[in-house]
Amino acid sequence: MRNTILPIQPTHGADIDQLTIATEDPRAEDSLALLDEMTEFSILTYPEDAENGITLATPVDLERGVFVIARLGGWPAGICAVLEHPPVDGEPAMELKRMYVRKEARGRRIAEHMLCWLEIQARIRGARKIALLCGPRQPSALRLYERCGYSVRGAFGKYQTHPLSIFFEKRL
């Protein structure tokens, strides 16, 4: 884990109309700090997966798709990416990865805005479907995907059915 510490205070005055979402380098300082926070969150939320070697997309993996940072008044509030993926059920697809919004910025629909932005990027790249994996201990994420038109599906690609895996898809 990197020891990069980013300021938390700027979000207190930032409003959702100060939200920007842009493609950024997954190897940049803000990106790496958010990826480290998400890794820590994942290990704390699913400690049994940490023992088995939790598998998260790396900055190099994230270069094979579209990686975005959501900023509130310039402050890095969240990250997400869509990555290249082989066809899912015979349709061109991309996989949603590394959705994370900092605790201080939650409840402002930032994840929903990032998701919408990335769906457009996936369409531009020819995807007809987005697929993703989420865990059962993240009820707000599960509600987000359902609210945004994603439906539960079976395992896809390299994934296998597992009690800590809930798979979703959305046709674009």
Stockholm file with secondary structure:
# STOCKHOLM 1.0

chainA/1-172         MRNTILPIQPTHGADIDQLTIATEDPRAEDSLALLDEMTEFSILTYPEDAENGITLATPVDLERGVFVIARLGGWPAGICAVLEHPPVDGEPAMELKRMYVRKEARGRRIAEHMLCWLEIQARIRGARKIALLCGPRQPSALRLYERCGYSVRGAFGKYQTHPLSIFFEKRL
#=GR chainA/1-172 SS CCCCCCCCGGGGTCCGGGEEEEECCTTSHHHHHHHHHHHHHHHHHCHHHHHTCCCCCCHHHHTTEEEEEEEETTEEEEEEEEEEEEEETTEEEEEEEEEEECGGGTTSSHHHHHHHHHHHHHHHTTCSEEEEEECTTCHHHHHHHHHTTCEEECCCTTCCCCTTCEEEEEEC
#=GC SS_cons         CCCCCCCCGGGGTCCGGGEEEEECCTTSHHHHHHHHHHHHHHHHHCHHHHHTCCCCCCHHHHTTEEEEEEEETTEEEEEEEEEEEEEETTEEEEEEEEEEECGGGTTSSHHHHHHHHHHHHHHHTTCSEEEEEECTTCHHHHHHHHHTTCEEECCCTTCCCCTTCEEEEEEC
//
